[in-house]
């Protein structure tokens, strides 16, 4: 583990989550398939890794207030970290945020402000709050949902844990992970670089159609901005962070985009619940969909003596419910086994 990663992990706010060998997924693919269960983090998603590192660094630098513009998993993680660190926390939510989101964020002691019709407008308002704090003596720091060195360093601890939890001497052939704005992906890439694994471990970067800014950017070899139409709302960043995309273009990595349909992402949530009794959201279903719907392709990823893959189970039911998934299933014509109704 790098010195920086050790510093992040010393008194980390995230949990060291289990890495479990999945018998049903291994049988489906024909290759040992491990699940990194970040859906078991305190706020139900991997976000507490990056938010934890960023908020701890902010406090060390004299911050007295945290501001977040995410009404999703990042905002919830920031509220949690602020509560643990005893820092005043404000989360700016768009007018489209659900009552459930407002309630969960507020339950962690954060001040909830509703402003803006979409994330970009909420983020601009949050930036204004931080600017105002400079004149009031209230030193506020904006905690971005996916962008920043501290966030990426926190997310890179995922790779450190995988290396420590796999059998001695084993490295995965591939890591499957969902991509929204790219903060998780950047953490994984940096983690692979630190361990000297970047040429040996393929990263299958999973998105859904209608939230596939990374795949389109890699295809066009330039940063592409898109309109979000996918039901996988947690993947709903209209463009990948500039520095993140630059890292993705580095030929030293074995990076491959994968784009699932909404039907596959939602169907994977039902199939995963049947296999493992855990509820995950469609954004996480994107990383599971290669297993459930394209197992032959995943089998091709397995190489070397070890021949195993790891799936990052990035987010659970923090803002999800069986009712929400059932509504998506009805909308997409799926039954409750995740199969298309004929």
Secondary structure, 3 states (H helix, E strand, C coil): CCHHHHHHHHCCCCCCCCEEECHHHHHHHCCEEEEEEHHHCCCCECHHHHHHHHHHHHHHCCCCEEEECCCCHHHHHHHHHHHHHCCEEEEEECCCCCHHHHHHHHHCCCEEEECCCCHHHHHHHHHHHHHHHHHHCCCEEEECCCCCHHHHHHHHHHHHHHHHHCCCCCCCCEEEEECCCCHHHHHHHHHHHHHCCCCCCEEEEEEECCCCHHHHHHHHCCCCCCCCCCCCHHHCCCCCCHHHHHHHCCCCCCEEEEEECHHHHHHHHHHHHHHHCCCCCHHHHHHHHHHHHCHHHHHHHCCCCCCEEEEEECECCCCCCHHHHHHHHHHHCECCCCCECC
